[in-house]
Amino acid sequence: MSEQNEKLVQSVKEAARDGRLSCTMARKIAADYNVPPRTVGDICNQLKIKIKACELGCF
């Protein structure tokens, strides 16, 4: 796993509360790391983190 990918995973873990991450935060993390929202969604799936309050149907 690349260093950027490890940092991305760590950011998702830190932002998630009670196993959930808001859509807004997921999209912000994707933008911060210049990756598609789908990448953050895939990480959430691997970590069993649910996306809440999805605004655009991206996840």
HTML snippet that shows the backbone in 3Dmol.js (N, CA, C, O; Angstrom):
<script src="https://3Dmol.org/build/3Dmol-min.js"></script>
<div id="view" style="width:600px;height:400px;position:relative"></div>
<script>
const pdb = `
ATOM      1  N   MET A   1       0.859  -1.178   0.000  1.00  0.00           N
ATOM      2  CA  MET A   1       0.000   0.000   0.000  1.00  0.00           C
ATOM      3  C   MET A   1       0.903   1.238   0.000  1.00  0.00           C
ATOM      4  O   MET A   1       1.871   1.311   0.757  1.00  0.00           O
ATOM      5  N   SER A   2       0.576   2.199  -0.850  1.00  0.00           N
ATOM      6  CA  SER A   2       1.379   3.410  -0.939  1.00  0.00           C
ATOM      7  C   SER A   2       1.180   4.269   0.313  1.00  0.00           C
ATOM      8  O   SER A   2       0.209   4.111   1.054  1.00  0.00           O
ATOM      9  N   GLU A   3       2.117   5.166   0.518  1.00  0.00           N
ATOM     10  CA  GLU A   3       2.037   6.053   1.680  1.00  0.00           C
ATOM     11  C   GLU A   3       0.798   6.934   1.601  1.00  0.00           C
ATOM     12  O   GLU A   3       0.139   7.172   2.613  1.00  0.00           O
ATOM     13  N   GLN A   4       0.471   7.430   0.381  1.00  0.00           N
ATOM     14  CA  GLN A   4      -0.724   8.252   0.237  1.00  0.00           C
ATOM     15  C   GLN A   4      -1.976   7.449   0.554  1.00  0.00           C
ATOM     16  O   GLN A   4      -2.894   7.954   1.200  1.00  0.00           O
ATOM     17  N   ASN A   5      -2.017   6.201   0.102  1.00  0.00           N
ATOM     18  CA  ASN A   5      -3.182   5.355   0.366  1.00  0.00           C
ATOM     19  C   ASN A   5      -3.312   5.090   1.862  1.00  0.00           C
ATOM     20  O   ASN A   5      -4.425   5.082   2.390  1.00  0.00           O
ATOM     21  N   GLU A   6      -2.205   4.875   2.548  1.00  0.00           N
ATOM     22  CA  GLU A   6      -2.246   4.670   3.997  1.00  0.00           C
ATOM     23  C   GLU A   6      -2.777   5.910   4.701  1.00  0.00           C
ATOM     24  O   GLU A   6      -3.563   5.804   5.642  1.00  0.00           O
ATOM     25  N   LYS A   7      -2.347   7.095   4.244  1.00  0.00           N
ATOM     26  CA  LYS A   7      -2.836   8.341   4.840  1.00  0.00           C
ATOM     27  C   LYS A   7      -4.328   8.523   4.559  1.00  0.00           C
ATOM     28  O   LYS A   7      -5.072   9.007   5.412  1.00  0.00           O
ATOM     29  N   LEU A   8      -4.752   8.138   3.375  1.00  0.00           N
ATOM     30  CA  LEU A   8      -6.166   8.214   3.015  1.00  0.00           C
ATOM     31  C   LEU A   8      -7.001   7.322   3.929  1.00  0.00           C
ATOM     32  O   LEU A   8      -8.032   7.750   4.449  1.00  0.00           O
ATOM     33  N   VAL A   9      -6.557   6.093   4.122  1.00  0.00           N
ATOM     34  CA  VAL A   9      -7.257   5.157   5.009  1.00  0.00           C
ATOM     35  C   VAL A   9      -7.304   5.725   6.424  1.00  0.00           C
ATOM     36  O   VAL A   9      -8.338   5.659   7.089  1.00  0.00           O
ATOM     37  N   GLN A  10      -6.191   6.279   6.882  1.00  0.00           N
ATOM     38  CA  GLN A  10      -6.140   6.847   8.236  1.00  0.00           C
ATOM     39  C   GLN A  10      -7.110   8.022   8.370  1.00  0.00           C
ATOM     40  O   GLN A  10      -7.775   8.163   9.396  1.00  0.00           O
ATOM     41  N   SER A  11      -7.192   8.861   7.340  1.00  0.00           N
ATOM     42  CA  SER A  11      -8.121   9.998   7.373  1.00  0.00           C
ATOM     43  C   SER A  11      -9.569   9.528   7.456  1.00  0.00           C
ATOM     44  O   SER A  11     -10.375  10.109   8.182  1.00  0.00           O
ATOM     45  N   VAL A  12      -9.893   8.483   6.717  1.00  0.00           N
ATOM     46  CA  VAL A  12     -11.253   7.937   6.764  1.00  0.00           C
ATOM     47  C   VAL A  12     -11.544   7.407   8.171  1.00  0.00           C
ATOM     48  O   VAL A  12     -12.608   7.671   8.730  1.00  0.00           O
ATOM     49  N   LYS A  13     -10.602   6.665   8.734  1.00  0.00           N
ATOM     50  CA  LYS A  13     -10.791   6.111  10.088  1.00  0.00           C
ATOM     51  C   LYS A  13     -10.999   7.229  11.106  1.00  0.00           C
ATOM     52  O   LYS A  13     -11.875   7.133  11.965  1.00  0.00           O
ATOM     53  N   GLU A  14     -10.196   8.289  11.014  1.00  0.00           N
ATOM     54  CA  GLU A  14     -10.287   9.392  11.977  1.00  0.00           C
ATOM     55  C   GLU A  14     -11.592  10.174  11.828  1.00  0.00           C
ATOM     56  O   GLU A  14     -12.144  10.654  12.818  1.00  0.00           O
ATOM     57  N   ALA A  15     -12.082  10.302  10.602  1.00  0.00           N
ATOM     58  CA  ALA A  15     -13.289  11.093  10.361  1.00  0.00           C
ATOM     59  C   ALA A  15     -14.563  10.323  10.707  1.00  0.00           C
ATOM     60  O   ALA A  15     -15.592  10.927  11.013  1.00  0.00           O
ATOM     61  N   ALA A  16     -14.496   9.003  10.661  1.00  0.00           N
ATOM     62  CA  ALA A  16     -15.687   8.182  10.928  1.00  0.00           C
ATOM     63  C   ALA A  16     -16.013   8.204  12.419  1.00  0.00           C
ATOM     64  O   ALA A  16     -15.130   8.090  13.269  1.00  0.00           O
ATOM     65  N   ARG A  17     -17.283   8.351  12.707  1.00  0.00           N
ATOM     66  CA  ARG A  17     -17.762   8.331  14.095  1.00  0.00           C
ATOM     67  C   ARG A  17     -18.776   7.201  14.221  1.00  0.00           C
ATOM     68  O   ARG A  17     -19.729   7.124  13.446  1.00  0.00           O
ATOM     69  N   ASP A  18     -18.571   6.339  15.183  1.00  0.00           N
ATOM     70  CA  ASP A  18     -19.493   5.224  15.420  1.00  0.00           C
ATOM     71  C   ASP A  18     -19.708   4.385  14.159  1.00  0.00           C
ATOM     72  O   ASP A  18     -20.812   3.905  13.903  1.00  0.00           O
ATOM     73  N   GLY A  19     -18.631   4.214  13.371  1.00  0.00           N
ATOM     74  CA  GLY A  19     -18.722   3.390  12.173  1.00  0.00           C
ATOM     75  C   GLY A  19     -19.482   4.037  11.040  1.00  0.00           C
ATOM     76  O   GLY A  19     -19.960   3.356  10.133  1.00  0.00           O
ATOM     77  N   ARG A  20     -19.596   5.367  11.090  1.00  0.00           N
ATOM     78  CA  ARG A  20     -20.336   6.099  10.056  1.00  0.00           C
ATOM     79  C   ARG A  20     -19.545   7.327   9.625  1.00  0.00           C
ATOM     80  O   ARG A  20     -18.811   7.925  10.412  1.00  0.00           O
ATOM     81  N   LEU A  21     -19.712   7.686   8.363  1.00  0.00           N
ATOM     82  CA  LEU A  21     -19.043   8.853   7.793  1.00  0.00           C
ATOM     83  C   LEU A  21     -20.051   9.600   6.940  1.00  0.00           C
ATOM     84  O   LEU A  21     -20.750   8.993   6.128  1.00  0.00           O
ATOM     85  N   SER A  22     -20.133  10.910   7.116  1.00  0.00           N
ATOM     86  CA  SER A  22     -21.089  11.678   6.317  1.00  0.00           C
ATOM     87  C   SER A  22     -20.614  11.763   4.872  1.00  0.00           C
ATOM     88  O   SER A  22     -19.418  11.727   4.585  1.00  0.00           O
ATOM     89  N   CYS A  23     -21.567  11.876   3.993  1.00  0.00           N
ATOM     90  CA  CYS A  23     -21.284  12.024   2.567  1.00  0.00           C
ATOM     91  C   CYS A  23     -20.402  13.262   2.343  1.00  0.00           C
ATOM     92  O   CYS A  23     -19.444  13.213   1.572  1.00  0.00           O
ATOM     93  N   THR A  24     -20.724  14.345   3.007  1.00  0.00           N
ATOM     94  CA  THR A  24     -19.964  15.583   2.860  1.00  0.00           C
ATOM     95  C   THR A  24     -18.505  15.364   3.221  1.00  0.00           C
ATOM     96  O   THR A  24     -17.611  15.810   2.502  1.00  0.00           O
ATOM     97  N   MET A  25     -18.262  14.684   4.326  1.00  0.00           N
ATOM     98  CA  MET A  25     -16.886  14.431   4.761  1.00  0.00           C
ATOM     99  C   MET A  25     -16.180  13.477   3.810  1.00  0.00           C
ATOM    100  O   MET A  25     -14.996  13.652   3.523  1.00  0.00           O
ATOM    101  N   ALA A  26     -16.892  12.473   3.322  1.00  0.00           N
ATOM    102  CA  ALA A  26     -16.294  11.526   2.375  1.00  0.00           C
ATOM    103  C   ALA A  26     -15.856  12.254   1.105  1.00  0.00           C
ATOM    104  O   ALA A  26     -14.768  12.004   0.586  1.00  0.00           O
ATOM    105  N   ARG A  27     -16.706  13.154   0.607  1.00  0.00           N
ATOM    106  CA  ARG A  27     -16.350  13.914  -0.595  1.00  0.00           C
ATOM    107  C   ARG A  27     -15.198  14.872  -0.322  1.00  0.00           C
ATOM    108  O   ARG A  27     -14.366  15.098  -1.201  1.00  0.00           O
ATOM    109  N   LYS A  28     -15.133  15.439   0.881  1.00  0.00           N
ATOM    110  CA  LYS A  28     -14.027  16.336   1.242  1.00  0.00           C
ATOM    111  C   LYS A  28     -12.719  15.557   1.288  1.00  0.00           C
ATOM    112  O   LYS A  28     -11.701  16.024   0.777  1.00  0.00           O
ATOM    113  N   ILE A  29     -12.736  14.382   1.892  1.00  0.00           N
ATOM    114  CA  ILE A  29     -11.528  13.550   1.948  1.00  0.00           C
ATOM    115  C   ILE A  29     -11.075  13.198   0.532  1.00  0.00           C
ATOM    116  O   ILE A  29      -9.884  13.257   0.229  1.00  0.00           O
ATOM    117  N   ALA A  30     -12.013  12.835  -0.326  1.00  0.00           N
ATOM    118  CA  ALA A  30     -11.673  12.515  -1.713  1.00  0.00           C
ATOM    119  C   ALA A  30     -11.005  13.713  -2.393  1.00  0.00           C
ATOM    120  O   ALA A  30     -10.002  13.558  -3.089  1.00  0.00           O
ATOM    121  N   ALA A  31     -11.562  14.893  -2.189  1.00  0.00           N
ATOM    122  CA  ALA A  31     -10.991  16.107  -2.791  1.00  0.00           C
ATOM    123  C   ALA A  31      -9.611  16.409  -2.209  1.00  0.00           C
ATOM    124  O   ALA A  31      -8.694  16.778  -2.942  1.00  0.00           O
ATOM    125  N   ASP A  32      -9.464  16.251  -0.889  1.00  0.00           N
ATOM    126  CA  ASP A  32      -8.179  16.520  -0.234  1.00  0.00           C
ATOM    127  C   ASP A  32      -7.068  15.633  -0.782  1.00  0.00           C
ATOM    128  O   ASP A  32      -5.920  16.064  -0.891  1.00  0.00           O
ATOM    129  N   TYR A  33      -7.412  14.391  -1.126  1.00  0.00           N
ATOM    130  CA  TYR A  33      -6.410  13.442  -1.620  1.00  0.00           C
ATOM    131  C   TYR A  33      -6.444  13.303  -3.147  1.00  0.00           C
ATOM    132  O   TYR A  33      -5.730  12.480  -3.721  1.00  0.00           O
ATOM    133  N   ASN A  34      -7.288  14.121  -3.796  1.00  0.00           N
ATOM    134  CA  ASN A  34      -7.385  14.120  -5.251  1.00  0.00           C
ATOM    135  C   ASN A  34      -7.661  12.724  -5.815  1.00  0.00           C
ATOM    136  O   ASN A  34      -7.020  12.267  -6.761  1.00  0.00           O
ATOM    137  N   VAL A  35      -8.643  12.068  -5.190  1.00  0.00           N
ATOM    138  CA  VAL A  35      -9.079  10.743  -5.647  1.00  0.00           C
ATOM    139  C   VAL A  35     -10.583  10.805  -5.903  1.00  0.00           C
ATOM    140  O   VAL A  35     -11.262  11.677  -5.361  1.00  0.00           O
ATOM    141  N   PRO A  36     -11.111   9.903  -6.710  1.00  0.00           N
ATOM    142  CA  PRO A  36     -12.561   9.891  -6.929  1.00  0.00           C
ATOM    143  C   PRO A  36     -13.307   9.499  -5.651  1.00  0.00           C
ATOM    144  O   PRO A  36     -12.784   8.729  -4.844  1.00  0.00           O
ATOM    145  N   PRO A  37     -14.515  10.016  -5.461  1.00  0.00           N
ATOM    146  CA  PRO A  37     -15.307   9.631  -4.285  1.00  0.00           C
ATOM    147  C   PRO A  37     -15.452   8.117  -4.156  1.00  0.00           C
ATOM    148  O   PRO A  37     -15.535   7.590  -3.046  1.00  0.00           O
ATOM    149  N   ARG A  38     -15.481   7.426  -5.275  1.00  0.00           N
ATOM    150  CA  ARG A  38     -15.614   5.959  -5.262  1.00  0.00           C
ATOM    151  C   ARG A  38     -14.469   5.309  -4.482  1.00  0.00           C
ATOM    152  O   ARG A  38     -14.671   4.297  -3.811  1.00  0.00           O
ATOM    153  N   THR A  39     -13.279   5.882  -4.567  1.00  0.00           N
ATOM    154  CA  THR A  39     -12.137   5.338  -3.831  1.00  0.00           C
ATOM    155  C   THR A  39     -12.386   5.394  -2.327  1.00  0.00           C
ATOM    156  O   THR A  39     -12.106   4.436  -1.607  1.00  0.00           O
ATOM    157  N   VAL A  40     -12.913   6.521  -1.862  1.00  0.00           N
ATOM    158  CA  VAL A  40     -13.242   6.656  -0.441  1.00  0.00           C
ATOM    159  C   VAL A  40     -14.356   5.671  -0.086  1.00  0.00           C
ATOM    160  O   VAL A  40     -14.322   5.048   0.976  1.00  0.00           O
ATOM    161  N   GLY A  41     -15.334   5.532  -0.969  1.00  0.00           N
ATOM    162  CA  GLY A  41     -16.413   4.574  -0.743  1.00  0.00           C
ATOM    163  C   GLY A  41     -15.896   3.150  -0.633  1.00  0.00           C
ATOM    164  O   GLY A  41     -16.357   2.384   0.213  1.00  0.00           O
ATOM    165  N   ASP A  42     -14.941   2.791  -1.483  1.00  0.00           N
ATOM    166  CA  ASP A  42     -14.351   1.445  -1.421  1.00  0.00           C
ATOM    167  C   ASP A  42     -13.624   1.222  -0.101  1.00  0.00           C
ATOM    168  O   ASP A  42     -13.710   0.146   0.490  1.00  0.00           O
ATOM    169  N   ILE A  43     -12.913   2.238   0.355  1.00  0.00           N
ATOM    170  CA  ILE A  43     -12.215   2.135   1.642  1.00  0.00           C
ATOM    171  C   ILE A  43     -13.228   1.964   2.769  1.00  0.00           C
ATOM    172  O   ILE A  43     -13.036   1.146   3.668  1.00  0.00           O
ATOM    173  N   CYS A  44     -14.305   2.737   2.713  1.00  0.00           N
ATOM    174  CA  CYS A  44     -15.355   2.608   3.726  1.00  0.00           C
ATOM    175  C   CYS A  44     -15.928   1.197   3.725  1.00  0.00           C
ATOM    176  O   CYS A  44     -16.155   0.624   4.791  1.00  0.00           O
ATOM    177  N   ASN A  45     -16.163   0.634   2.554  1.00  0.00           N
ATOM    178  CA  ASN A  45     -16.669  -0.735   2.466  1.00  0.00           C
ATOM    179  C   ASN A  45     -15.705  -1.719   3.110  1.00  0.00           C
ATOM    180  O   ASN A  45     -16.130  -2.601   3.857  1.00  0.00           O
ATOM    181  N   GLN A  46     -14.422  -1.580   2.833  1.00  0.00           N
ATOM    182  CA  GLN A  46     -13.407  -2.479   3.401  1.00  0.00           C
ATOM    183  C   GLN A  46     -13.354  -2.373   4.918  1.00  0.00           C
ATOM    184  O   GLN A  46     -13.133  -3.364   5.615  1.00  0.00           O
ATOM    185  N   LEU A  47     -13.560  -1.150   5.423  1.00  0.00           N
ATOM    186  CA  LEU A  47     -13.482  -0.911   6.867  1.00  0.00           C
ATOM    187  C   LEU A  47     -14.828  -1.075   7.564  1.00  0.00           C
ATOM    188  O   LEU A  47     -14.931  -0.874   8.775  1.00  0.00           O
ATOM    189  N   LYS A  48     -15.873  -1.443   6.794  1.00  0.00           N
ATOM    190  CA  LYS A  48     -17.233  -1.606   7.325  1.00  0.00           C
ATOM    191  C   LYS A  48     -17.763  -0.299   7.913  1.00  0.00           C
ATOM    192  O   LYS A  48     -18.440  -0.297   8.941  1.00  0.00           O
ATOM    193  N   ILE A  49     -17.443   0.818   7.243  1.00  0.00           N
ATOM    194  CA  ILE A  49     -17.934   2.136   7.636  1.00  0.00           C
ATOM    195  C   ILE A  49     -19.087   2.507   6.707  1.00  0.00           C
ATOM    196  O   ILE A  49     -18.957   2.425   5.486  1.00  0.00           O
ATOM    197  N   LYS A  50     -20.191   2.906   7.277  1.00  0.00           N
ATOM    198  CA  LYS A  50     -21.383   3.277   6.508  1.00  0.00           C
ATOM    199  C   LYS A  50     -21.324   4.757   6.143  1.00  0.00           C
ATOM    200  O   LYS A  50     -20.894   5.589   6.943  1.00  0.00           O
ATOM    201  N   ILE A  51     -21.763   5.077   4.918  1.00  0.00           N
ATOM    202  CA  ILE A  51     -21.889   6.471   4.505  1.00  0.00           C
ATOM    203  C   ILE A  51     -23.284   6.935   4.904  1.00  0.00           C
ATOM    204  O   ILE A  51     -24.273   6.282   4.570  1.00  0.00           O
ATOM    205  N   LYS A  52     -23.372   8.045   5.606  1.00  0.00           N
ATOM    206  CA  LYS A  52     -24.669   8.568   6.038  1.00  0.00           C
ATOM    207  C   LYS A  52     -24.965   9.887   5.349  1.00  0.00           C
ATOM    208  O   LYS A  52     -24.054  10.589   4.908  1.00  0.00           O
ATOM    209  N   ALA A  53     -26.225  10.213   5.261  1.00  0.00           N
ATOM    210  CA  ALA A  53     -26.689  11.476   4.683  1.00  0.00           C
ATOM    211  C   ALA A  53     -26.120  11.677   3.285  1.00  0.00           C
ATOM    212  O   ALA A  53     -25.619  12.754   2.963  1.00  0.00           O
ATOM    213  N   CYS A  54     -26.195  10.647   2.460  1.00  0.00           N
ATOM    214  CA  CYS A  54     -25.669  10.732   1.103  1.00  0.00           C
ATOM    215  C   CYS A  54     -26.477  11.766   0.317  1.00  0.00           C
ATOM    216  O   CYS A  54     -27.706  11.715   0.284  1.00  0.00           O
ATOM    217  N   GLU A  55     -25.779  12.689  -0.303  1.00  0.00           N
ATOM    218  CA  GLU A  55     -26.425  13.805  -0.979  1.00  0.00           C
ATOM    219  C   GLU A  55     -26.562  13.616  -2.482  1.00  0.00           C
ATOM    220  O   GLU A  55     -27.503  14.127  -3.089  1.00  0.00           O
ATOM    221  N   LEU A  56     -25.639  12.892  -3.080  1.00  0.00           N
ATOM    222  CA  LEU A  56     -25.607  12.815  -4.534  1.00  0.00           C
ATOM    223  C   LEU A  56     -25.737  11.410  -5.077  1.00  0.00           C
ATOM    224  O   LEU A  56     -25.748  11.221  -6.293  1.00  0.00           O
ATOM    225  N   GLY A  57     -25.834  10.429  -4.215  1.00  0.00           N
ATOM    226  CA  GLY A  57     -25.899   9.054  -4.679  1.00  0.00           C
ATOM    227  C   GLY A  57     -24.551   8.520  -5.150  1.00  0.00           C
ATOM    228  O   GLY A  57     -24.500   7.565  -5.924  1.00  0.00           O
ATOM    229  N   CYS A  58     -23.464   9.124  -4.692  1.00  0.00           N
ATOM    230  CA  CYS A  58     -22.116   8.718  -5.098  1.00  0.00           C
ATOM    231  C   CYS A  58     -21.701   7.406  -4.433  1.00  0.00           C
ATOM    232  O   CYS A  58     -20.854   6.683  -4.958  1.00  0.00           O
ATOM    233  N   PHE A  59     -22.294   7.100  -3.282  1.00  0.00           N
ATOM    234  CA  PHE A  59     -21.821   5.946  -2.492  1.00  0.00           C
ATOM    235  C   PHE A  59     -22.889   4.881  -2.411  1.00  0.00           C
ATOM    236  O   PHE A  59     -22.676   3.840  -1.790  1.00  0.00           O
TER     237      PHE A  59
END
`;
const viewer = $3Dmol.createViewer("view");
viewer.addModel(pdb, "pdb");
viewer.setStyle({}, {cartoon: {color: "spectrum"}});
viewer.zoomTo();
viewer.render();
</script>
